[in-house]
Amino acid sequence: QSMDSTLHYIHNDSDLSTNSSISPEEERKSKVQDVVPQALLDQYLSMTDPSRAQTVDTEIAKHCAYSLPGVALTLGRQNWHCLKDTYETLASDMQWKVRRTLAFSIHELAVILGDQLTAGDLVPVFNGFLKDLDEVRIGVLKHLHDFLKLLHVDKRREYLYQLQEFLVTDNSRNWRFRAELAEQLILLLDLYSAKDIYDYLRPIAFSLCADKVSSVRWISYKLVSEMVKKLYMASTPTFVVDLMNELVEKFCRCHKWSGRQTFVFICQ
């Protein structure tokens, strides 16, 4: 009965809002929707209240963050205004585990919200995660291609300047971070032009080829070979010629055997 009355209240409120003179701004800020019982949504949104963490569960904000893409999918993008404030609160939570949870799912949320809402509401949060702790950054790095492919070309190009930053980690022994970067760069080749690949991705690839950890180097050899293939298919042949000349100069004629071995592996 209480659920029916709640739904009745929601529908009546929706009817009133369409007929009354409530401004669009006020309507956008309201947390009222008619997909699920309002009381249920209100309970979910209250999970970010700090007092709940003290009295109910210290990890309640993490649970809230984990469920957010599912809630967003249920409500639909037309009701994103109900969740936006909660999402921003979670994205700036003091606990890195909460931010990490959001970082791992931001690409899923981008699919649900579409390109306009993603550009306006998710890109600023994504940019914040890029500067966060390694535990949070790995979340956006693992799905970097999935997120960037949803952005417009101009917006996507802005991230070319930041890819170099993924080579720097809080702990230099965190080689899996660099290995993941190499894996993502292979996927990113499809998103950028031959000139962008040559200017921005090539230097990173060569740096990864000289990594101290063999697992990183092995993935990087594949990255460079895919890069050669991609530039070879481009309309401008100069990029692939310059790249192959650089491979010969840096590795084939290297005075160290490991450099010459790198050249053979890339050719293989």
N, C-alpha and C positions, 0 to 999 in steps of 0.2 A: 504493500500500500504506500509506504513512504517513497519507494522508487517511482511509483506511478505519479505521485503528487509532485515529485521532483521534476520528472519529465514534463508534466503538465505545466509546471512553473516555467520551465525552459522554453517550451513552445509558445506560451503566452508572452513571455518576455521578448522572444524573437519577433512575434507579431507586433508588439508595442514598439519595438525599436525601428521597425520598417515604416511605421505610420507616424511616429513622433519626430520631433525636430532635433534628435541627438546628432551631434556632429560626427563626421566620419572618423575623426581622431579619437573621440570618446568611444565610439563603437569598436575601433581597432584595439583599444586598450582593454576592453572588457574581456573577461575570461569565460564568457558564456558561449556554449556550443550545444548542439542537439544530437551528437553522435552517441555519447555515453552519458549516464546519469551525472549531473553536475557535481553532486556530493562526492562521487568517486574521483572525479578529476581534481576537485579541491583537496581531497586527502592526498593525492599523488603530489600535487604542487607544494603541499605543506612539508614534504620530505626534505626540502632545502632549509627549513627553519633550524637554526643552530640549537635551539632548545630540544628539538626532537633527537638530535644526535646525543645529547647528554642524558635524556631520560628513556629513550627507546632503544637505540642501537648506534654505536659510534660510526658504523659504516653505512648508515642509511643513505647518505648522499651518494655513495658509490653505487648502491642498488638503484637509486633514482636515475643516475647517469646511465647505467647499464640498460635500463628499460626504456630510456627516452626515444630511441629510434622506433621502437614498437608502438609506443604511445602516439608518436607523430604520424606513423603510417595509419593507425586506427582513426585518428581524428581527421587526417587529410591535410593537404597543404593550405586549404582555405581556412583552417583553424590554427595555423601556426602561431598566430598572435597570442593564443592561449599559453603557448609553451616558450615563447621567445625569451621572456624575462628569466624564467627558470633555467633555461639553457645557458644564458649569459652568466647567471649566478654560479652554476656548476663549473663553467669554463674558467672562472676566476677563483675556484675553491682553493683553500690553503693546502688541502691534502693532494699530493701529486697523483695518488691512485685514482682520484676522481677525474682529474684532468686527463690522465692516461686512458681511462675508459672511454672518454669522449673522443680522444685523439684516434683511437682505433676504430671508431664508428662514424667519424665525420663524413667519410665518403658515401656511406649508406644513407645518411641523412640528406646529403646533397642530391641523391637520386630521388628521394621522396619529395623534396621541396622544389626541385626544378632550378633552372639557371638563374632566374631573376632573384629569388629569395636567397639562393646560394651566394650570389655576388654581393648582395646587400648585407646579409646577416651571418653567413658562415665564413666568408673569406677573412674578415677581421679576426675571428676566433682562430682560424687556421694559421694566420700569420703569427698570432701569439704563441701557438703551440710550436712553431718553427724555432722560436727563441727560448723554449722551455728547457727543462732538464732532459737528459738523454732518455730517461725512462718514458717521458712523454713524447719526445721527438720521434722515437722509433715507431710510435703509433701512426704518425702521419707519413713517415718514410716508407713503411711497409705497404701503404696504399696510395703513394704519391701519384702514380699513373692514373689510378681510378678516380682520384679527385681532380687532377689537372685536366683530364680529358673532358670533364663536364663544364669547364670554363670557356669563355670566348677566347679566340686566338690572341687578341691584344693583352688580355688579362693573364693568359697563360705564359706569354713571353716575359712578363715581369719576373717570373720565378727563375728564369735562366740565370739571373745575377746571383741568386741565393743558393743554387745547387752546390757551389763550391764550399759553402759553409758546412755541409754535411760531412766533409772530410775531417773536420775538427770535432772532437768529442771530449766530454769531461774526463774520460779515462782513455788514454791512447791505446790501451790493451784491448779495448772493445772492438775487436776486428770484425765481429758479426755486423756491426753498424755499417762498415765500409763494404762488406760483402753484399748487404741488402741494397746499398746505394748502387752498386754495379748492376745488380739484378733489375732495379727500377729503371736505370738508364737505358738498358736494352729495350724496355717497353716504351720509354719516352722517345726513342728515335722516330717512332711513327707520328709523333705529335708536332715535330719541329721541322723547319726547312733545312736544306743542305747547308746553307750559310750559318744558321744558328747551331747546327750540329758541329760544324767545323770550328766556329768561334768559341763556343761555350762548353760543349760536351767533350770535345777532343782533349783539351788540357786535363780534364778530370780523369778521363779514361787512361791517359798516359801516366798520370800520377798513381792510379790504382794498379797499373801493370808493374809498377816498381815497389809495390807494397811488401812489407816484411813477412806477411803471412801468406803462405802458398794458396790457401783456399780463396783468398781475395784475388790473388793473381790469376788463378784458373778461370774465375768468372769474368775477370777483366779481359782475358784473351778472347773470350767469346764476344764480349762487348765490342772490342776493336774490330774483330772480323765482321760483325754485324754492321758496324759503322762503315767499313769499306764497301760492303754490299749496298748499303743505303745510299752512299755518296756516288757509287758507280751507276746507280739507277737514276740519279738526278740529271737534270737537263744541262747543268754546267759541269763539264769534265775536270775543270781545274782543281776542284776541291779534293777529288779522289786521287789525282796525280800528286798533289802536294802532300796528302796524307801518307801515301805509299812511299814517297821520297823521305818523309820524316821517319817512317818505320825503318827504312833501310839505314838511314843515318844514325838513328838512336839505338837501334837494337842489332841489326845485321852487322854493322861495322863497330859494334861496341868492343872495347878492349877487355871487358869481363866476359867470361864464358856464360854467365847467367843471362846477360843481355842478349847474346847470340842465340841462347836456348829459347828465350822469350820470342824471338823472331820466328823460330821454327814452329813453336806451339801456335802462334797466331796464324801462320800459313796453314798449319794442319787443320 
